[in-house]
């Protein structure tokens, strides 16, 4: 299930690393998206 969710996230959610976002200057909603994507990716790899 997490592999499918990770693919959907890749299509729909923005990639902040490609945009060159500095994490120390990220807004709270950007940090929430980063954390969510990291959680889903970690679970998909297991």
VMD Tcl script that builds the backbone (N, CA, C; Angstrom):
set m [mol new atoms 138]
animate dup $m
set s [atomselect $m all]
$s set {name element resname resid chain x y z} {
  {N N UNK 1 A 0.813 -1.189 0.000}
  {CA C UNK 1 A 0.000 0.000 0.000}
  {C C UNK 1 A 0.868 1.269 0.000}
  {N N UNK 2 A 1.967 1.249 0.747}
  {CA C UNK 2 A 2.815 2.436 0.825}
  {C C UNK 2 A 3.554 2.690 -0.490}
  {N N UNK 3 A 3.817 1.636 -1.259}
  {CA C UNK 3 A 4.485 1.838 -2.555}
  {C C UNK 3 A 3.578 2.612 -3.499}
  {N N UNK 4 A 2.298 2.280 -3.477}
  {CA C UNK 4 A 1.332 2.999 -4.317}
  {C C UNK 4 A 1.195 4.440 -3.845}
  {N N UNK 5 A 1.124 4.625 -2.530}
  {CA C UNK 5 A 1.017 5.964 -1.964}
  {C C UNK 5 A 2.249 6.809 -2.288}
  {N N UNK 6 A 3.426 6.187 -2.288}
  {CA C UNK 6 A 4.655 6.908 -2.618}
  {C C UNK 6 A 4.641 7.374 -4.076}
  {N N UNK 7 A 4.122 6.551 -4.967}
  {CA C UNK 7 A 4.039 6.941 -6.377}
  {C C UNK 7 A 3.053 8.093 -6.580}
  {N N UNK 8 A 1.940 8.046 -5.860}
  {CA C UNK 8 A 0.962 9.134 -5.945}
  {C C UNK 8 A 1.569 10.431 -5.418}
  {N N UNK 9 A 2.300 10.333 -4.302}
  {CA C UNK 9 A 2.946 11.514 -3.730}
  {C C UNK 9 A 3.953 12.117 -4.699}
  {N N UNK 10 A 4.677 11.270 -5.387}
  {CA C UNK 10 A 5.679 11.755 -6.337}
  {C C UNK 10 A 5.020 12.554 -7.459}
  {N N UNK 11 A 3.838 12.148 -7.847}
  {CA C UNK 11 A 3.131 12.848 -8.917}
  {C C UNK 11 A 2.463 14.141 -8.437}
  {N N UNK 12 A 1.910 14.126 -7.234}
  {CA C UNK 12 A 1.077 15.238 -6.785}
  {C C UNK 12 A 1.797 16.272 -5.930}
  {N N UNK 13 A 2.669 15.839 -5.055}
  {CA C UNK 13 A 3.300 16.766 -4.115}
  {C C UNK 13 A 4.577 17.358 -4.696}
  {N N UNK 14 A 4.873 18.581 -4.346}
  {CA C UNK 14 A 6.072 19.228 -4.876}
  {C C UNK 14 A 7.348 18.636 -4.279}
  {N N UNK 15 A 8.414 18.656 -5.061}
  {CA C UNK 15 A 9.718 18.215 -4.586}
  {C C UNK 15 A 10.521 19.457 -4.223}
  {N N UNK 16 A 10.734 19.646 -2.935}
  {CA C UNK 16 A 11.426 20.842 -2.476}
  {C C UNK 16 A 12.928 20.767 -2.714}
  {N N UNK 17 A 13.478 19.563 -2.845}
  {CA C UNK 17 A 14.913 19.462 -3.108}
  {C C UNK 17 A 15.234 19.924 -4.522}
  {N N UNK 18 A 14.345 19.668 -5.455}
  {CA C UNK 18 A 14.563 20.135 -6.824}
  {C C UNK 18 A 14.435 21.653 -6.917}
  {N N UNK 19 A 13.645 22.228 -6.012}
  {CA C UNK 19 A 13.468 23.676 -5.995}
  {C C UNK 19 A 14.578 24.379 -5.237}
  {N N UNK 20 A 15.448 23.612 -4.580}
  {CA C UNK 20 A 16.561 24.201 -3.843}
  {C C UNK 20 A 16.144 24.841 -2.531}
  {N N UNK 21 A 15.128 24.286 -1.880}
  {CA C UNK 21 A 14.638 24.840 -0.623}
  {C C UNK 21 A 15.628 24.571 0.503}
  {N N UNK 22 A 15.944 25.608 1.255}
  {CA C UNK 22 A 16.775 25.463 2.440}
  {C C UNK 22 A 15.864 25.045 3.594}
  {N N UNK 23 A 16.112 23.882 4.173}
  {CA C UNK 23 A 15.226 23.334 5.200}
  {C C UNK 23 A 15.160 24.243 6.425}
  {N N UNK 24 A 16.242 24.930 6.734}
  {CA C UNK 24 A 16.218 25.808 7.909}
  {C C UNK 24 A 15.298 27.011 7.704}
  {N N UNK 25 A 14.953 27.318 6.458}
  {CA C UNK 25 A 14.068 28.446 6.157}
  {C C UNK 25 A 12.687 27.996 5.685}
  {N N UNK 26 A 12.405 26.691 5.774}
  {CA C UNK 26 A 11.127 26.159 5.308}
  {C C UNK 26 A 9.993 26.561 6.244}
  {N N UNK 27 A 8.832 26.763 5.664}
  {CA C UNK 27 A 7.646 27.093 6.441}
  {C C UNK 27 A 7.085 25.814 7.059}
  {N N UNK 28 A 6.150 25.973 7.986}
  {CA C UNK 28 A 5.610 24.811 8.692}
  {C C UNK 28 A 4.890 23.848 7.744}
  {N N UNK 29 A 4.161 24.369 6.774}
  {CA C UNK 29 A 3.453 23.479 5.858}
  {C C UNK 29 A 4.433 22.741 4.955}
  {N N UNK 30 A 5.544 23.372 4.617}
  {CA C UNK 30 A 6.564 22.696 3.811}
  {C C UNK 30 A 7.235 21.596 4.626}
  {N N UNK 31 A 7.498 21.871 5.906}
  {CA C UNK 31 A 8.092 20.857 6.777}
  {C C UNK 31 A 7.138 19.678 6.958}
  {N N UNK 32 A 5.837 19.947 7.017}
  {CA C UNK 32 A 4.851 18.878 7.150}
  {C C UNK 32 A 4.864 17.978 5.913}
  {N N UNK 33 A 4.958 18.568 4.737}
  {CA C UNK 33 A 5.012 17.785 3.502}
  {C C UNK 33 A 6.305 16.974 3.440}
  {N N UNK 34 A 7.410 17.571 3.826}
  {CA C UNK 34 A 8.696 16.862 3.829}
  {C C UNK 34 A 8.640 15.666 4.782}
  {N N UNK 35 A 8.102 15.878 5.967}
  {CA C UNK 35 A 7.982 14.794 6.939}
  {C C UNK 35 A 7.056 13.694 6.470}
  {N N UNK 36 A 5.946 14.073 5.869}
  {CA C UNK 36 A 4.995 13.089 5.359}
  {C C UNK 36 A 5.612 12.247 4.244}
  {N N UNK 37 A 6.307 12.919 3.322}
  {CA C UNK 37 A 6.940 12.189 2.221}
  {C C UNK 37 A 8.033 11.264 2.729}
  {N N UNK 38 A 8.789 11.708 3.728}
  {CA C UNK 38 A 9.840 10.871 4.298}
  {C C UNK 38 A 9.246 9.647 4.978}
  {N N UNK 39 A 8.161 9.824 5.708}
  {CA C UNK 39 A 7.498 8.707 6.385}
  {C C UNK 39 A 6.990 7.677 5.381}
  {N N UNK 40 A 6.315 8.146 4.343}
  {CA C UNK 40 A 5.761 7.228 3.345}
  {C C UNK 40 A 6.873 6.509 2.597}
  {N N UNK 41 A 7.933 7.233 2.250}
  {CA C UNK 41 A 9.057 6.614 1.540}
  {C C UNK 41 A 9.730 5.561 2.417}
  {N N UNK 42 A 9.917 5.867 3.690}
  {CA C UNK 42 A 10.544 4.916 4.603}
  {C C UNK 42 A 9.700 3.646 4.720}
  {N N UNK 43 A 8.394 3.803 4.816}
  {CA C UNK 43 A 7.512 2.648 4.932}
  {C C UNK 43 A 7.441 1.853 3.627}
  {N N UNK 44 A 7.556 2.526 2.490}
  {CA C UNK 44 A 7.492 1.851 1.201}
  {C C UNK 44 A 8.743 1.010 0.948}
  {N N UNK 45 A 9.871 1.440 1.494}
  {CA C UNK 45 A 11.129 0.728 1.265}
  {C C UNK 45 A 11.199 -0.555 2.096}
  {N N UNK 46 A 10.571 -0.568 3.254}
  {CA C UNK 46 A 10.622 -1.740 4.144}
  {C C UNK 46 A 10.168 -2.981 3.478}
}
mol reanalyze $m
mol bondsrecalc $m
mol representation Tube
mol addrep $m
